[in-house]
Amino acid sequence: MVARISCFVMSGGIGSRLWPLSREDNPKQFHDLAGNGSMLVRTVLRLRARPAGDTPVNLIASERHAERVRCDMANIDLAGGRAIFE
C-alpha cells in the first residue's frame, strides 16, 4: 500500500528579508529571481512533479496576497489541494 502524501506550502511574510527588492505587498515568494517563474510557482511545480502520483498541494497564504496567489496558481493543477487564506 502506498501512503498518500498531502503537501502544504506556507507562503507568508512581510517582505523584509530580501529588502529592498521585497516589500510588504510584494514579498520574496512572488519574485522571479532565476528567470523561470516565481519561487512560489517553482515550489508548487516541484511538488506536482513527484513520481508517486497525485499529491494534493495546499497553499497557506495571507489574505492580503490572495489575489496574487490566485493569479499565480491559475494554470497550475493543485491535484485536489487548494489555497487557504488567513
PyMOL Python script that loads the backbone (N, CA, C, O; Angstrom):
from pymol import cmd

cmd.read_pdbstr("""\
ATOM      1  N   MET A   1       0.840  -1.182   0.000  1.00  0.00           N
ATOM      2  CA  MET A   1       0.000   0.000   0.000  1.00  0.00           C
ATOM      3  C   MET A   1       0.886   1.247   0.000  1.00  0.00           C
ATOM      4  O   MET A   1       1.803   1.364   0.813  1.00  0.00           O
ATOM      5  N   VAL A   2       0.611   2.160  -0.901  1.00  0.00           N
ATOM      6  CA  VAL A   2       1.367   3.399  -1.000  1.00  0.00           C
ATOM      7  C   VAL A   2       0.677   4.476  -0.174  1.00  0.00           C
ATOM      8  O   VAL A   2      -0.510   4.745  -0.361  1.00  0.00           O
ATOM      9  N   ALA A   3       1.415   5.085   0.733  1.00  0.00           N
ATOM     10  CA  ALA A   3       0.859   6.160   1.553  1.00  0.00           C
ATOM     11  C   ALA A   3       0.709   7.413   0.699  1.00  0.00           C
ATOM     12  O   ALA A   3       1.618   7.776  -0.047  1.00  0.00           O
ATOM     13  N   ARG A   4      -0.420   8.059   0.810  1.00  0.00           N
ATOM     14  CA  ARG A   4      -0.663   9.299   0.073  1.00  0.00           C
ATOM     15  C   ARG A   4      -0.179  10.466   0.918  1.00  0.00           C
ATOM     16  O   ARG A   4      -0.502  10.570   2.102  1.00  0.00           O
ATOM     17  N   ILE A   5       0.587  11.327   0.305  1.00  0.00           N
ATOM     18  CA  ILE A   5       1.147  12.483   0.993  1.00  0.00           C
ATOM     19  C   ILE A   5       0.392  13.726   0.556  1.00  0.00           C
ATOM     20  O   ILE A   5       0.150  13.927  -0.634  1.00  0.00           O
ATOM     21  N   SER A   6       0.025  14.551   1.509  1.00  0.00           N
ATOM     22  CA  SER A   6      -0.541  15.867   1.210  1.00  0.00           C
ATOM     23  C   SER A   6       0.531  16.897   1.517  1.00  0.00           C
ATOM     24  O   SER A   6       1.170  16.845   2.568  1.00  0.00           O
ATOM     25  N   CYS A   7       0.724  17.826   0.604  1.00  0.00           N
ATOM     26  CA  CYS A   7       1.755  18.856   0.777  1.00  0.00           C
ATOM     27  C   CYS A   7       1.125  20.177   1.182  1.00  0.00           C
ATOM     28  O   CYS A   7       0.034  20.529   0.735  1.00  0.00           O
ATOM     29  N   PHE A   8       1.824  20.891   2.027  1.00  0.00           N
ATOM     30  CA  PHE A   8       1.403  22.222   2.443  1.00  0.00           C
ATOM     31  C   PHE A   8       2.546  23.187   2.191  1.00  0.00           C
ATOM     32  O   PHE A   8       3.662  22.978   2.666  1.00  0.00           O
ATOM     33  N   VAL A   9       2.265  24.243   1.444  1.00  0.00           N
ATOM     34  CA  VAL A   9       3.255  25.275   1.158  1.00  0.00           C
ATOM     35  C   VAL A   9       2.810  26.525   1.906  1.00  0.00           C
ATOM     36  O   VAL A   9       1.737  27.073   1.655  1.00  0.00           O
ATOM     37  N   MET A  10       3.655  26.957   2.824  1.00  0.00           N
ATOM     38  CA  MET A  10       3.339  28.161   3.591  1.00  0.00           C
ATOM     39  C   MET A  10       3.999  29.353   2.909  1.00  0.00           C
ATOM     40  O   MET A  10       5.220  29.408   2.764  1.00  0.00           O
ATOM     41  N   SER A  11       3.182  30.287   2.501  1.00  0.00           N
ATOM     42  CA  SER A  11       3.652  31.451   1.771  1.00  0.00           C
ATOM     43  C   SER A  11       3.242  32.697   2.546  1.00  0.00           C
ATOM     44  O   SER A  11       2.078  33.098   2.537  1.00  0.00           O
ATOM     45  N   GLY A  12       4.203  33.291   3.206  1.00  0.00           N
ATOM     46  CA  GLY A  12       3.849  34.454   4.012  1.00  0.00           C
ATOM     47  C   GLY A  12       5.058  35.324   4.278  1.00  0.00           C
ATOM     48  O   GLY A  12       6.139  35.104   3.731  1.00  0.00           O
ATOM     49  N   GLY A  13       4.865  36.282   5.098  1.00  0.00           N
ATOM     50  CA  GLY A  13       5.954  37.183   5.461  1.00  0.00           C
ATOM     51  C   GLY A  13       5.610  38.628   5.173  1.00  0.00           C
ATOM     52  O   GLY A  13       4.584  38.942   4.568  1.00  0.00           O
ATOM     53  N   ILE A  14       6.494  39.495   5.624  1.00  0.00           N
ATOM     54  CA  ILE A  14       6.229  40.925   5.470  1.00  0.00           C
ATOM     55  C   ILE A  14       7.192  41.585   4.492  1.00  0.00           C
ATOM     56  O   ILE A  14       7.240  42.812   4.408  1.00  0.00           O
ATOM     57  N   GLY A  15       7.946  40.801   3.763  1.00  0.00           N
ATOM     58  CA  GLY A  15       8.811  41.366   2.736  1.00  0.00           C
ATOM     59  C   GLY A  15      10.028  42.090   3.255  1.00  0.00           C
ATOM     60  O   GLY A  15      10.475  43.061   2.646  1.00  0.00           O
ATOM     61  N   SER A  16      10.586  41.631   4.390  1.00  0.00           N
ATOM     62  CA  SER A  16      11.729  42.339   4.967  1.00  0.00           C
ATOM     63  C   SER A  16      13.071  41.654   4.707  1.00  0.00           C
ATOM     64  O   SER A  16      14.108  42.307   4.821  1.00  0.00           O
ATOM     65  N   ARG A  17      13.091  40.388   4.370  1.00  0.00           N
ATOM     66  CA  ARG A  17      14.362  39.660   4.263  1.00  0.00           C
ATOM     67  C   ARG A  17      15.084  39.868   2.940  1.00  0.00           C
ATOM     68  O   ARG A  17      16.300  39.687   2.878  1.00  0.00           O
ATOM     69  N   LEU A  18      14.394  40.233   1.911  1.00  0.00           N
ATOM     70  CA  LEU A  18      15.024  40.442   0.613  1.00  0.00           C
ATOM     71  C   LEU A  18      14.931  41.933   0.228  1.00  0.00           C
ATOM     72  O   LEU A  18      14.956  42.292  -0.950  1.00  0.00           O
ATOM     73  N   TRP A  19      14.825  42.766   1.239  1.00  0.00           N
ATOM     74  CA  TRP A  19      14.729  44.202   1.029  1.00  0.00           C
ATOM     75  C   TRP A  19      15.996  44.690   0.342  1.00  0.00           C
ATOM     76  O   TRP A  19      17.069  44.210   0.708  1.00  0.00           O
ATOM     77  N   PRO A  20      15.961  45.583  -0.601  1.00  0.00           N
ATOM     78  CA  PRO A  20      14.827  46.420  -1.000  1.00  0.00           C
ATOM     79  C   PRO A  20      13.975  45.837  -2.127  1.00  0.00           C
ATOM     80  O   PRO A  20      12.991  46.454  -2.534  1.00  0.00           O
ATOM     81  N   LEU A  21      14.338  44.661  -2.635  1.00  0.00           N
ATOM     82  CA  LEU A  21      13.531  44.064  -3.701  1.00  0.00           C
ATOM     83  C   LEU A  21      12.145  43.687  -3.188  1.00  0.00           C
ATOM     84  O   LEU A  21      11.145  43.942  -3.859  1.00  0.00           O
ATOM     85  N   SER A  22      12.081  43.089  -2.015  1.00  0.00           N
ATOM     86  CA  SER A  22      10.797  42.696  -1.440  1.00  0.00           C
ATOM     87  C   SER A  22      10.201  43.829  -0.636  1.00  0.00           C
ATOM     88  O   SER A  22      10.898  44.637  -0.023  1.00  0.00           O
ATOM     89  N   ARG A  23       8.896  43.851  -0.664  1.00  0.00           N
ATOM     90  CA  ARG A  23       8.126  44.803   0.130  1.00  0.00           C
ATOM     91  C   ARG A  23       6.948  44.052   0.732  1.00  0.00           C
ATOM     92  O   ARG A  23       6.695  42.902   0.372  1.00  0.00           O
ATOM     93  N   GLU A  24       6.236  44.683   1.632  1.00  0.00           N
ATOM     94  CA  GLU A  24       5.106  44.051   2.300  1.00  0.00           C
ATOM     95  C   GLU A  24       4.059  43.557   1.293  1.00  0.00           C
ATOM     96  O   GLU A  24       3.476  42.491   1.487  1.00  0.00           O
ATOM     97  N   ASP A  25       3.818  44.312   0.235  1.00  0.00           N
ATOM     98  CA  ASP A  25       2.830  43.907  -0.773  1.00  0.00           C
ATOM     99  C   ASP A  25       3.420  43.024  -1.865  1.00  0.00           C
ATOM    100  O   ASP A  25       2.684  42.528  -2.718  1.00  0.00           O
ATOM    101  N   ASN A  26       4.733  42.819  -1.853  1.00  0.00           N
ATOM    102  CA  ASN A  26       5.383  42.007  -2.882  1.00  0.00           C
ATOM    103  C   ASN A  26       6.570  41.259  -2.268  1.00  0.00           C
ATOM    104  O   ASN A  26       7.720  41.528  -2.617  1.00  0.00           O
ATOM    105  N   PRO A  27       6.293  40.315  -1.348  1.00  0.00           N
ATOM    106  CA  PRO A  27       7.380  39.593  -0.681  1.00  0.00           C
ATOM    107  C   PRO A  27       8.109  38.636  -1.615  1.00  0.00           C
ATOM    108  O   PRO A  27       7.686  38.401  -2.747  1.00  0.00           O
ATOM    109  N   LYS A  28       9.207  38.093  -1.120  1.00  0.00           N
ATOM    110  CA  LYS A  28      10.141  37.338  -1.963  1.00  0.00           C
ATOM    111  C   LYS A  28       9.539  36.149  -2.687  1.00  0.00           C
ATOM    112  O   LYS A  28       9.995  35.819  -3.782  1.00  0.00           O
ATOM    113  N   GLN A  29       8.536  35.494  -2.126  1.00  0.00           N
ATOM    114  CA  GLN A  29       7.982  34.318  -2.793  1.00  0.00           C
ATOM    115  C   GLN A  29       7.338  34.629  -4.141  1.00  0.00           C
ATOM    116  O   GLN A  29       7.111  33.716  -4.934  1.00  0.00           O
ATOM    117  N   PHE A  30       7.039  35.900  -4.416  1.00  0.00           N
ATOM    118  CA  PHE A  30       6.427  36.281  -5.688  1.00  0.00           C
ATOM    119  C   PHE A  30       7.441  36.761  -6.722  1.00  0.00           C
ATOM    120  O   PHE A  30       7.067  37.089  -7.848  1.00  0.00           O
ATOM    121  N   HIS A  31       8.706  36.805  -6.353  1.00  0.00           N
ATOM    122  CA  HIS A  31       9.736  37.281  -7.283  1.00  0.00           C
ATOM    123  C   HIS A  31      10.270  36.139  -8.149  1.00  0.00           C
ATOM    124  O   HIS A  31      10.403  35.001  -7.700  1.00  0.00           O
ATOM    125  N   ASP A  32      10.565  36.475  -9.381  1.00  0.00           N
ATOM    126  CA  ASP A  32      11.151  35.531 -10.342  1.00  0.00           C
ATOM    127  C   ASP A  32      12.659  35.796 -10.357  1.00  0.00           C
ATOM    128  O   ASP A  32      13.158  36.520 -11.218  1.00  0.00           O
ATOM    129  N   LEU A  33      13.366  35.216  -9.418  1.00  0.00           N
ATOM    130  CA  LEU A  33      14.792  35.508  -9.244  1.00  0.00           C
ATOM    131  C   LEU A  33      15.678  34.800 -10.266  1.00  0.00           C
ATOM    132  O   LEU A  33      16.756  35.297 -10.593  1.00  0.00           O
ATOM    133  N   ALA A  34      15.247  33.665 -10.767  1.00  0.00           N
ATOM    134  CA  ALA A  34      16.080  32.880 -11.694  1.00  0.00           C
ATOM    135  C   ALA A  34      15.596  32.967 -13.143  1.00  0.00           C
ATOM    136  O   ALA A  34      16.210  32.380 -14.034  1.00  0.00           O
ATOM    137  N   GLY A  35      14.511  33.688 -13.385  1.00  0.00           N
ATOM    138  CA  GLY A  35      14.009  33.834 -14.744  1.00  0.00           C
ATOM    139  C   GLY A  35      13.138  32.688 -15.225  1.00  0.00           C
ATOM    140  O   GLY A  35      12.882  32.570 -16.424  1.00  0.00           O
ATOM    141  N   ASN A  36      12.673  31.833 -14.303  1.00  0.00           N
ATOM    142  CA  ASN A  36      11.823  30.718 -14.727  1.00  0.00           C
ATOM    143  C   ASN A  36      10.599  30.558 -13.836  1.00  0.00           C
ATOM    144  O   ASN A  36      10.141  29.438 -13.606  1.00  0.00           O
ATOM    145  N   GLY A  37      10.075  31.650 -13.340  1.00  0.00           N
ATOM    146  CA  GLY A  37       8.875  31.638 -12.504  1.00  0.00           C
ATOM    147  C   GLY A  37       9.177  32.055 -11.079  1.00  0.00           C
ATOM    148  O   GLY A  37      10.315  31.972 -10.619  1.00  0.00           O
ATOM    149  N   SER A  38       8.150  32.501 -10.392  1.00  0.00           N
ATOM    150  CA  SER A  38       8.321  32.932  -9.003  1.00  0.00           C
ATOM    151  C   SER A  38       8.719  31.745  -8.129  1.00  0.00           C
ATOM    152  O   SER A  38       8.520  30.590  -8.506  1.00  0.00           O
ATOM    153  N   MET A  39       9.272  32.037  -6.981  1.00  0.00           N
ATOM    154  CA  MET A  39       9.663  30.969  -6.058  1.00  0.00           C
ATOM    155  C   MET A  39       8.450  30.153  -5.640  1.00  0.00           C
ATOM    156  O   MET A  39       8.557  28.939  -5.461  1.00  0.00           O
ATOM    157  N   LEU A  40       7.311  30.792  -5.482  1.00  0.00           N
ATOM    158  CA  LEU A  40       6.094  30.076  -5.116  1.00  0.00           C
ATOM    159  C   LEU A  40       5.674  29.110  -6.225  1.00  0.00           C
ATOM    160  O   LEU A  40       5.388  27.945  -5.953  1.00  0.00           O
ATOM    161  N   VAL A  41       5.636  29.577  -7.451  1.00  0.00           N
ATOM    162  CA  VAL A  41       5.257  28.734  -8.587  1.00  0.00           C
ATOM    163  C   VAL A  41       6.236  27.578  -8.750  1.00  0.00           C
ATOM    164  O   VAL A  41       5.813  26.440  -8.953  1.00  0.00           O
ATOM    165  N   ARG A  42       7.520  27.846  -8.666  1.00  0.00           N
ATOM    166  CA  ARG A  42       8.528  26.796  -8.835  1.00  0.00           C
ATOM    167  C   ARG A  42       8.399  25.724  -7.744  1.00  0.00           C
ATOM    168  O   ARG A  42       8.573  24.537  -8.019  1.00  0.00           O
ATOM    169  N   THR A  43       8.097  26.139  -6.518  1.00  0.00           N
ATOM    170  CA  THR A  43       7.912  25.187  -5.425  1.00  0.00           C
ATOM    171  C   THR A  43       6.730  24.269  -5.701  1.00  0.00           C
ATOM    172  O   THR A  43       6.835  23.052  -5.550  1.00  0.00           O
ATOM    173  N   VAL A  44       5.607  24.850  -6.106  1.00  0.00           N
ATOM    174  CA  VAL A  44       4.417  24.048  -6.394  1.00  0.00           C
ATOM    175  C   VAL A  44       4.680  23.113  -7.573  1.00  0.00           C
ATOM    176  O   VAL A  44       4.256  21.957  -7.543  1.00  0.00           O
ATOM    177  N   LEU A  45       5.363  23.582  -8.599  1.00  0.00           N
ATOM    178  CA  LEU A  45       5.661  22.725  -9.749  1.00  0.00           C
ATOM    179  C   LEU A  45       6.568  21.556  -9.363  1.00  0.00           C
ATOM    180  O   LEU A  45       6.401  20.452  -9.882  1.00  0.00           O
ATOM    181  N   ARG A  46       7.521  21.782  -8.464  1.00  0.00           N
ATOM    182  CA  ARG A  46       8.368  20.678  -7.992  1.00  0.00           C
ATOM    183  C   ARG A  46       7.533  19.627  -7.258  1.00  0.00           C
ATOM    184  O   ARG A  46       7.742  18.426  -7.430  1.00  0.00           O
ATOM    185  N   LEU A  47       6.597  20.084  -6.449  1.00  0.00           N
ATOM    186  CA  LEU A  47       5.734  19.144  -5.734  1.00  0.00           C
ATOM    187  C   LEU A  47       4.831  18.378  -6.699  1.00  0.00           C
ATOM    188  O   LEU A  47       4.580  17.190  -6.499  1.00  0.00           O
ATOM    189  N   ARG A  48       4.347  19.040  -7.732  1.00  0.00           N
ATOM    190  CA  ARG A  48       3.471  18.403  -8.718  1.00  0.00           C
ATOM    191  C   ARG A  48       4.230  17.385  -9.565  1.00  0.00           C
ATOM    192  O   ARG A  48       3.619  16.497 -10.160  1.00  0.00           O
ATOM    193  N   ALA A  49       5.541  17.504  -9.624  1.00  0.00           N
ATOM    194  CA  ALA A  49       6.354  16.603 -10.445  1.00  0.00           C
ATOM    195  C   ALA A  49       6.727  15.319  -9.708  1.00  0.00           C
ATOM    196  O   ALA A  49       7.438  14.481 -10.262  1.00  0.00           O
ATOM    197  N   ARG A  50       6.269  15.151  -8.485  1.00  0.00           N
ATOM    198  CA  ARG A  50       6.588  13.928  -7.730  1.00  0.00           C
ATOM    199  C   ARG A  50       6.132  12.704  -8.509  1.00  0.00           C
ATOM    200  O   ARG A  50       5.019  12.692  -9.036  1.00  0.00           O
ATOM    201  N   PRO A  51       6.960  11.687  -8.592  1.00  0.00           N
ATOM    202  CA  PRO A  51       6.602  10.496  -9.366  1.00  0.00           C
ATOM    203  C   PRO A  51       5.599   9.579  -8.670  1.00  0.00           C
ATOM    204  O   PRO A  51       5.113   8.633  -9.289  1.00  0.00           O
ATOM    205  N   ALA A  52       5.283   9.827  -7.426  1.00  0.00           N
ATOM    206  CA  ALA A  52       4.431   8.915  -6.658  1.00  0.00           C
ATOM    207  C   ALA A  52       2.938   9.117  -6.918  1.00  0.00           C
ATOM    208  O   ALA A  52       2.115   8.629  -6.144  1.00  0.00           O
ATOM    209  N   GLY A  53       2.578   9.811  -7.968  1.00  0.00           N
ATOM    210  CA  GLY A  53       1.168  10.006  -8.278  1.00  0.00           C
ATOM    211  C   GLY A  53       0.651  11.332  -7.772  1.00  0.00           C
ATOM    212  O   GLY A  53       1.414  12.233  -7.426  1.00  0.00           O
ATOM    213  N   ASP A  54      -0.657  11.427  -7.739  1.00  0.00           N
ATOM    214  CA  ASP A  54      -1.276  12.695  -7.331  1.00  0.00           C
ATOM    215  C   ASP A  54      -0.956  13.023  -5.880  1.00  0.00           C
ATOM    216  O   ASP A  54      -1.207  12.233  -4.971  1.00  0.00           O
ATOM    217  N   THR A  55      -0.411  14.174  -5.699  1.00  0.00           N
ATOM    218  CA  THR A  55      -0.106  14.692  -4.373  1.00  0.00           C
ATOM    219  C   THR A  55      -0.840  16.013  -4.224  1.00  0.00           C
ATOM    220  O   THR A  55      -0.453  16.994  -4.859  1.00  0.00           O
ATOM    221  N   PRO A  56      -1.888  16.073  -3.408  1.00  0.00           N
ATOM    222  CA  PRO A  56      -2.591  17.337  -3.229  1.00  0.00           C
ATOM    223  C   PRO A  56      -1.644  18.397  -2.668  1.00  0.00           C
ATOM    224  O   PRO A  56      -0.898  18.147  -1.721  1.00  0.00           O
ATOM    225  N   VAL A  57      -1.691  19.574  -3.267  1.00  0.00           N
ATOM    226  CA  VAL A  57      -0.849  20.680  -2.822  1.00  0.00           C
ATOM    227  C   VAL A  57      -1.774  21.755  -2.257  1.00  0.00           C
ATOM    228  O   VAL A  57      -2.643  22.272  -2.958  1.00  0.00           O
ATOM    229  N   ASN A  58      -1.577  22.080  -0.991  1.00  0.00           N
ATOM    230  CA  ASN A  58      -2.348  23.118  -0.319  1.00  0.00           C
ATOM    231  C   ASN A  58      -1.440  24.303  -0.058  1.00  0.00           C
ATOM    232  O   ASN A  58      -0.325  24.149   0.441  1.00  0.00           O
ATOM    233  N   LEU A  59      -1.918  25.470  -0.395  1.00  0.00           N
ATOM    234  CA  LEU A  59      -1.158  26.700  -0.159  1.00  0.00           C
ATOM    235  C   LEU A  59      -1.774  27.446   1.007  1.00  0.00           C
ATOM    236  O   LEU A  59      -2.992  27.612   1.073  1.00  0.00           O
ATOM    237  N   ILE A  60      -0.946  27.890   1.915  1.00  0.00           N
ATOM    238  CA  ILE A  60      -1.412  28.703   3.026  1.00  0.00           C
ATOM    239  C   ILE A  60      -0.757  30.065   2.874  1.00  0.00           C
ATOM    240  O   ILE A  60       0.469  30.180   2.871  1.00  0.00           O
ATOM    241  N   ALA A  61      -1.582  31.095   2.748  1.00  0.00           N
ATOM    242  CA  ALA A  61      -1.061  32.434   2.496  1.00  0.00           C
ATOM    243  C   ALA A  61      -1.925  33.468   3.202  1.00  0.00           C
ATOM    244  O   ALA A  61      -3.020  33.174   3.682  1.00  0.00           O
ATOM    245  N   SER A  62      -1.409  34.661   3.250  1.00  0.00           N
ATOM    246  CA  SER A  62      -2.128  35.777   3.842  1.00  0.00           C
ATOM    247  C   SER A  62      -3.269  36.213   2.932  1.00  0.00           C
ATOM    248  O   SER A  62      -3.140  36.188   1.708  1.00  0.00           O
ATOM    249  N   GLU A  63      -4.367  36.606   3.525  1.00  0.00           N
ATOM    250  CA  GLU A  63      -5.490  37.154   2.764  1.00  0.00           C
ATOM    251  C   GLU A  63      -5.035  38.365   1.940  1.00  0.00           C
ATOM    252  O   GLU A  63      -5.578  38.641   0.870  1.00  0.00           O
ATOM    253  N   ARG A  64      -4.045  39.069   2.449  1.00  0.00           N
ATOM    254  CA  ARG A  64      -3.512  40.245   1.751  1.00  0.00           C
ATOM    255  C   ARG A  64      -2.979  39.873   0.362  1.00  0.00           C
ATOM    256  O   ARG A  64      -3.044  40.684  -0.561  1.00  0.00           O
ATOM    257  N   HIS A  65      -2.455  38.656   0.210  1.00  0.00           N
ATOM    258  CA  HIS A  65      -1.868  38.219  -1.055  1.00  0.00           C
ATOM    259  C   HIS A  65      -2.769  37.263  -1.838  1.00  0.00           C
ATOM    260  O   HIS A  65      -2.323  36.642  -2.802  1.00  0.00           O
ATOM    261  N   ALA A  66      -4.026  37.145  -1.432  1.00  0.00           N
ATOM    262  CA  ALA A  66      -4.937  36.163  -2.035  1.00  0.00           C
ATOM    263  C   ALA A  66      -5.049  36.325  -3.550  1.00  0.00           C
ATOM    264  O   ALA A  66      -4.949  35.338  -4.278  1.00  0.00           O
ATOM    265  N   GLU A  67      -5.248  37.520  -4.027  1.00  0.00           N
ATOM    266  CA  GLU A  67      -5.415  37.725  -5.465  1.00  0.00           C
ATOM    267  C   GLU A  67      -4.153  37.363  -6.234  1.00  0.00           C
ATOM    268  O   GLU A  67      -4.226  36.769  -7.309  1.00  0.00           O
ATOM    269  N   ARG A  68      -3.006  37.714  -5.690  1.00  0.00           N
ATOM    270  CA  ARG A  68      -1.734  37.388  -6.329  1.00  0.00           C
ATOM    271  C   ARG A  68      -1.527  35.875  -6.395  1.00  0.00           C
ATOM    272  O   ARG A  68      -1.100  35.354  -7.426  1.00  0.00           O
ATOM    273  N   VAL A  69      -1.824  35.171  -5.308  1.00  0.00           N
ATOM    274  CA  VAL A  69      -1.689  33.717  -5.281  1.00  0.00           C
ATOM    275  C   VAL A  69      -2.647  33.089  -6.288  1.00  0.00           C
ATOM    276  O   VAL A  69      -2.262  32.180  -7.024  1.00  0.00           O
ATOM    277  N   ARG A  70      -3.879  33.562  -6.326  1.00  0.00           N
ATOM    278  CA  ARG A  70      -4.853  33.025  -7.290  1.00  0.00           C
ATOM    279  C   ARG A  70      -4.370  33.222  -8.723  1.00  0.00           C
ATOM    280  O   ARG A  70      -4.494  32.314  -9.545  1.00  0.00           O
ATOM    281  N   CYS A  71      -3.829  34.378  -9.028  1.00  0.00           N
ATOM    282  CA  CYS A  71      -3.315  34.640 -10.381  1.00  0.00           C
ATOM    283  C   CYS A  71      -2.127  33.738 -10.700  1.00  0.00           C
ATOM    284  O   CYS A  71      -2.061  33.162 -11.786  1.00  0.00           O
ATOM    285  N   ASP A  72      -1.197  33.613  -9.770  1.00  0.00           N
ATOM    286  CA  ASP A  72      -0.006  32.788  -9.997  1.00  0.00           C
ATOM    287  C   ASP A  72      -0.358  31.310 -10.155  1.00  0.00           C
ATOM    288  O   ASP A  72       0.314  30.592 -10.896  1.00  0.00           O
ATOM    289  N   MET A  73      -1.386  30.857  -9.478  1.00  0.00           N
ATOM    290  CA  MET A  73      -1.752  29.442  -9.493  1.00  0.00           C
ATOM    291  C   MET A  73      -2.859  29.127 -10.506  1.00  0.00           C
ATOM    292  O   MET A  73      -3.305  27.983 -10.587  1.00  0.00           O
ATOM    293  N   ALA A  74      -3.303  30.112 -11.269  1.00  0.00           N
ATOM    294  CA  ALA A  74      -4.446  29.933 -12.173  1.00  0.00           C
ATOM    295  C   ALA A  74      -4.276  28.770 -13.142  1.00  0.00           C
ATOM    296  O   ALA A  74      -5.253  28.079 -13.436  1.00  0.00           O
ATOM    297  N   ASN A  75      -3.090  28.535 -13.639  1.00  0.00           N
ATOM    298  CA  ASN A  75      -2.861  27.478 -14.633  1.00  0.00           C
ATOM    299  C   ASN A  75      -2.174  26.242 -14.062  1.00  0.00           C
ATOM    300  O   ASN A  75      -1.691  25.391 -14.809  1.00  0.00           O
ATOM    301  N   ILE A  76      -2.134  26.149 -12.731  1.00  0.00           N
ATOM    302  CA  ILE A  76      -1.462  25.018 -12.096  1.00  0.00           C
ATOM    303  C   ILE A  76      -2.497  24.179 -11.355  1.00  0.00           C
ATOM    304  O   ILE A  76      -3.238  24.684 -10.512  1.00  0.00           O
ATOM    305  N   ASP A  77      -2.535  22.899 -11.680  1.00  0.00           N
ATOM    306  CA  ASP A  77      -3.443  21.965 -11.030  1.00  0.00           C
ATOM    307  C   ASP A  77      -2.886  21.615  -9.649  1.00  0.00           C
ATOM    308  O   ASP A  77      -1.762  21.124  -9.542  1.00  0.00           O
ATOM    309  N   LEU A  78      -3.649  21.858  -8.611  1.00  0.00           N
ATOM    310  CA  LEU A  78      -3.210  21.559  -7.249  1.00  0.00           C
ATOM    311  C   LEU A  78      -3.581  20.138  -6.832  1.00  0.00           C
ATOM    312  O   LEU A  78      -3.458  19.787  -5.659  1.00  0.00           O
ATOM    313  N   ALA A  79      -4.031  19.322  -7.776  1.00  0.00           N
ATOM    314  CA  ALA A  79      -4.304  17.888  -7.567  1.00  0.00           C
ATOM    315  C   ALA A  79      -5.207  17.632  -6.371  1.00  0.00           C
ATOM    316  O   ALA A  79      -4.941  16.745  -5.559  1.00  0.00           O
ATOM    317  N   GLY A  80      -6.255  18.399  -6.270  1.00  0.00           N
ATOM    318  CA  GLY A  80      -7.192  18.206  -5.162  1.00  0.00           C
ATOM    319  C   GLY A  80      -6.873  19.084  -3.964  1.00  0.00           C
ATOM    320  O   GLY A  80      -7.649  19.135  -3.010  1.00  0.00           O
ATOM    321  N   GLY A  81      -5.749  19.770  -4.000  1.00  0.00           N
ATOM    322  CA  GLY A  81      -5.406  20.699  -2.929  1.00  0.00           C
ATOM    323  C   GLY A  81      -6.100  22.028  -3.178  1.00  0.00           C
ATOM    324  O   GLY A  81      -6.879  22.158  -4.122  1.00  0.00           O
ATOM    325  N   ARG A  82      -5.822  23.004  -2.342  1.00  0.00           N
ATOM    326  CA  ARG A  82      -6.454  24.313  -2.501  1.00  0.00           C
ATOM    327  C   ARG A  82      -5.626  25.389  -1.827  1.00  0.00           C
ATOM    328  O   ARG A  82      -4.687  25.102  -1.084  1.00  0.00           O
ATOM    329  N   ALA A  83      -5.988  26.621  -2.097  1.00  0.00           N
ATOM    330  CA  ALA A  83      -5.360  27.756  -1.433  1.00  0.00           C
ATOM    331  C   ALA A  83      -6.196  28.095  -0.205  1.00  0.00           C
ATOM    332  O   ALA A  83      -7.423  28.162  -0.266  1.00  0.00           O
ATOM    333  N   ILE A  84      -5.511  28.303   0.895  1.00  0.00           N
ATOM    334  CA  ILE A  84      -6.159  28.655   2.168  1.00  0.00           C
ATOM    335  C   ILE A  84      -5.589  30.011   2.571  1.00  0.00           C
ATOM    336  O   ILE A  84      -4.373  30.182   2.655  1.00  0.00           O
ATOM    337  N   PHE A  85      -6.474  30.970   2.818  1.00  0.00           N
ATOM    338  CA  PHE A  85      -6.029  32.314   3.170  1.00  0.00           C
ATOM    339  C   PHE A  85      -6.422  32.644   4.594  1.00  0.00           C
ATOM    340  O   PHE A  85      -7.538  32.363   5.031  1.00  0.00           O
ATOM    341  N   GLU A  86      -5.472  33.252   5.318  1.00  0.00           N
ATOM    342  CA  GLU A  86      -5.736  33.614   6.711  1.00  0.00           C
ATOM    343  C   GLU A  86      -5.516  35.076   6.940  1.00  0.00           C
ATOM    344  O   GLU A  86      -5.692  35.559   8.059  1.00  0.00           O
TER     345      GLU A  86
END
""", "prot")
cmd.dss("prot")
cmd.show_as("cartoon", "prot")
cmd.util.cbc("prot")
cmd.orient("prot")
